[in-house]
Amino acid sequence: MKNRKRPPAHPGHILKVHYIEPLNLTLTDLAKGLKVSRKTLSKIVNERGSITSDMALRFSKAFNTTPELWLNLQNNYDLWHASHETVEWLNIQPIVAAC
């Protein structure tokens, strides 16, 4: 795992800055186009919700990207926060097979 000091951007931030704002989309219109509730989309854009596999498929279709892009953004975000907000995982020892 890379040792980054700054956290990666939340996928909702990427969505807002690189797709919603340049395309002059409203959350209401985008939610209708994605066939999800405005509340669901708002949670993602406001960085309180995560990208699910289903949502990654919807974004990939709407914005001509891959679902992996969206899932990787979410995964990178989650891993960075997990590695910096908890310490219990640092005490885990490798498990070796008993002979």
N, C-alpha and C positions, 0 to 999 in steps of 0.2 A: 504494500500500500504506500502510495506517495505520501510524503510528509509535507502537506500543504498547511500553511499558517492561516490562510483565509478560507472560509467555507465556500464550496461551489454555490453557484446561484440556484435558487429554488426553481424547479421547472415552471412554476406559475409566473415567475419574473421573466423567464425566457419567453414564455407564451405572450405575456403582455407587451414586452419591449420589441420583440422581433416579429410578432404576428398581429396582435390585436391593434396596437397603435399605428403601425405603418399601413394597415389595411382599413383604418378608420372604422373598425367594428365596434358595435356595442355588445356588452355581455348578453343582453337579451337576444339580440339577433344571432350571435354565435351559439348561444345555448339552444335556440330553436333549430339552427342548422345542424348541430351535433345531436339533437334529440335528447337533451338532458335538461335538468332543471337549472334555472339561473342560479339558484343557491349552490348547487354542486359546482358549477363553473366558477362562481364567485369565491368559494372556499379555496380552489386551486390558485386562482389569480392572486388572491390575497395571502397566499402562502400558509394557509391553514389546512389545506387538504392535499392529499397525495395523488399521484398519477397511478391509476390502476391499469391492468392489462386492457380492459374494455375501453377506458378513456384513451389509452395510447393508440389503440386501433382507430378510434374516432378521430383523434388529432392527425394521425398519419394519413387518413383518407381526406380529411378537410384541407390539410396544408401540403399535401403531396410530399410527405416525409416517410420515414419508416417508424413502425411502432417501437423498434429497438432504440431509436433516438430518445424518445420520451421516457422509456423505461430506464435507459442508462442515465439520463439526467436525474431521475428520481433516485436510482440506486446510488449514484455518486453522492448526492445530497445526504441521503440517509446514512450511508457508511461513514462519511466525514463526521456527521453529528454524533453517531454512536461511538466512534473512536475518540472523540474529544469530550463527550459529556459523561462517559462512564469510565471507571478504572478496573472494574472487576475482571474484565476480559484479559487484562495484562497479567494476572496471576495464574492463568490457565497454563498447565504444563502439557507438552505433547504426550499423546497416548501411544504407548508402544505395545506390540503384541507380546504376550507371555510365551516363553519357550518351553 
